[in-house]
Amino acid sequence: MITFWGAVGIAVVLWFATGWYLNERLKRVHEKLDLVLENFNGLREYLYEIDSQFAEERALMTELYASVENGKMSFAGMHHSDLTKQKEEQGFRTLHTSFLNGGHRAPNK
């Protein structure tokens, strides 16, 4: 018959073995995710260039860069910052939102 401490020892060994196994699977998942992100390098930027949801942000950034090159004063940077905050509060993606942050209307928590 197994003793109390023997059962505790077996439970601890199983606990560590399960943790090790899940950690190894998680490493493989991260390797596959890195591979996918490497293969689709530039896809995120391309999608943002053609997506109408980001038209306001692109217009403000274009205006900001043009004003910097021309040496003129512009409030485009401030408006872009306000627009970004507004979109994030509403749960919308912005130009700098990662694909890993969830869906289109992912909660910001």
Order of alpha helices (4+ residues) and beta strands (2+ residues): alpha-alpha-alpha-alpha
